[in-house]
Amino acid sequence: MARINLLPWRETERRRRQKEFAIAAAFAVAAVLMLGLASRFQVEAMIQSQESRNDFLEGEIRRLNARIKEIEKLEETKANLLARMNVIQQLQESRPEVVHLFDEVVRAIPEGVYLTRLTQSGGQVVVEGRAQSNARVSAFMRNIQASAWIDNPDLLLIENKDQTGTGLSHFRLGFAQRRMESDDDQAAHATVSPDLG
């Protein structure tokens, strides 16, 4: 039987396979590097895109915060104006009440009573004066109780003629001023009342 030496052919085949393996490994490493670089560039692009979106959102938030501050200033100005309007409206509504107060006080004063001082705090009025007798002060209190604009008289102080040395008694009297409903309020109450029939 003839012997064939296969060693050189095997050696050549082994070298060829090693060379192909090296080339395939080099291509695989190159492909992995290319994929890594591509994924890195993609991630960096996404990060930059997100950062630009964040910058845009922060700018919009700053603009909205500035607008919110302007709106808050406008709301504060509006509240101040409404408060002033309410004060003006209350003054307009109370203007006739002062006239009625003085008119009713003058009507309630009986003969022989003289007022020296009148002070008002809200709806409470305090008057000081002189009277020829305590009966005249009592008549003044009855007139106040009977009035449509003032009521609840309260005698705070009375000094007899002998104590004052003037021949007149000194007195201090408090009473309440009634707030009468305006025509609009009366009309509203009239329209709201239910028909029970």
Secondary structure, DSSP 8 states (H G I E B T S, - for coil): ------HHHHHHHHHHHHHHHHHHHHHHHHHHHHHHHHHHHHHHHHHHHHHHHHHHHHHHHHHHHHHHHHHHHHHHHHHHHHHHHHHHHHHHHHHHHHHHHHHHHHHH--TTEEEEEEEEETTEEEEEEEES-HHHHHHHHHHHHH-SSEEEEEEEEEE-HHHHSSSSEEEEEEEEE-----HHHHHHHHHHS----
